[in-house]
């Protein structure tokens, strides 16, 4: 993981984490995406209403 400066703003850190997560998710297989989706829905991170 890239070096993180403790003086960076929370918004910058949040944006950077989103970019890292998006990049990682793009590489997942369908089965891995389905498992991630299931896990996130059971923990209420995703709501399909």
N, C-alpha and C positions, 0 to 999 in steps of 0.2 A: 504494500500500500504506500502511496505517496506520503512524503513527509508533511505533517500538518503543523502549521504555526498556531500556537495557542492564542495568539492575538488576532486571528482572523474572526470576522463577524460570524454570528450564528447563521445568517442568511447565506453567506458564502459557503460555509461548511455544509449547510443543508443542500445547496445546489450541487456542490461537489459530490456529496454522497448519492444524490439522485442520479447524476451522470455515471458514477461507478456502478450503481445497481442496474441502470438501464443497459449499460454495456455488457454486464454479466448475463442479464436475462436474455439478451439477443442471441447468446450462444447456446442456450438450453435446448434440449430436444423436446419434442411434443410431450413425451412421457414425463420428463422433468418439469415442464411447465404445468402439466396437469397436477402433479404432486404438489408443486408450489401453490397453485391455485387452491387446491383442497385444504392445504395447511393454513393458508391465509384466510379462507372463508371460515374454517372452524375456529379460528382465533378472532374472528370478527374484524379483520383488517380490510376485508372486502365484503361488501353487502350487495347482493344482486336483487335489489328491489325494483 
